[in-house]
């Protein structure tokens, strides 16, 4: 996350939302837009990087932790 202290001091910048609020809105938007289709259709740039992450191993770990 970028430090906006200088922008606040020098320009009077004030954030319009908190990180928590913005993240929640973003996750809700993503959920609503991809729940009936495949996520790669909506996020092709992220899908192009899929080979860099072992999502199957992560899903397995999360299932194990949930038990």
C-alpha positions as CSV (number, residue, x, y, z in Angstrom):
1,X,0.0,0.0,0.0
2,X,1.3,3.4,-0.9
3,X,2.2,5.9,1.8
4,X,0.0,9.0,1.2
5,X,1.4,11.1,4.0
6,X,3.1,13.6,1.6
7,X,-0.1,13.9,-0.4
8,X,-2.0,14.6,2.7
9,X,0.5,17.2,4.0
10,X,1.3,18.9,0.7
11,X,-2.0,18.6,-1.2
12,X,-4.6,18.2,1.5
13,X,-5.5,14.7,0.1
14,X,-8.2,12.8,2.0
15,X,-9.1,9.3,1.1
16,X,-12.8,8.8,0.1
17,X,-12.9,5.3,1.6
18,X,-11.0,3.0,3.8
19,X,-9.0,0.0,2.6
20,X,-11.4,-2.3,4.3
21,X,-14.5,-0.8,2.6
22,X,-12.8,-0.6,-0.8
23,X,-11.7,-4.3,-0.5
24,X,-15.1,-5.4,0.5
25,X,-16.8,-3.6,-2.4
26,X,-14.2,-5.0,-4.8
27,X,-14.7,-8.6,-3.6
28,X,-18.5,-8.2,-3.8
29,X,-18.2,-6.9,-7.4
30,X,-15.9,-9.8,-8.4
31,X,-18.2,-12.3,-6.8
32,X,-21.3,-10.9,-8.4
33,X,-19.7,-10.7,-11.9
34,X,-18.1,-14.1,-12.0
35,X,-20.3,-16.4,-10.0
36,X,-22.2,-17.8,-13.0
37,X,-19.2,-17.9,-15.4
38,X,-15.6,-18.8,-15.3
39,X,-13.4,-16.1,-13.7
40,X,-10.8,-16.3,-16.4
41,X,-13.3,-14.9,-18.9
42,X,-13.6,-11.7,-16.8
43,X,-9.9,-11.5,-15.6
44,X,-7.9,-12.6,-18.6
45,X,-4.7,-10.8,-17.5
46,X,-4.8,-12.6,-14.2
47,X,-5.6,-15.8,-16.0
48,X,-2.5,-15.4,-18.1
49,X,-0.4,-15.5,-14.8
50,X,-2.2,-18.6,-13.5
51,X,0.8,-20.8,-14.3
52,X,2.8,-18.9,-11.7
53,X,0.6,-20.0,-8.8
54,X,-0.3,-23.5,-7.5
55,X,-4.0,-22.9,-6.8
56,X,-4.7,-26.6,-6.5
57,X,-2.3,-26.9,-3.6
58,X,-3.7,-23.8,-2.0
59,X,-7.3,-25.2,-2.3
60,X,-6.2,-28.5,-0.8
61,X,-4.6,-26.7,2.1
62,X,-7.6,-24.6,2.7
63,X,-9.9,-27.6,2.7
64,X,-7.6,-29.3,5.2
65,X,-7.6,-26.3,7.5
66,X,-11.4,-26.1,7.3
67,X,-11.8,-29.6,8.7
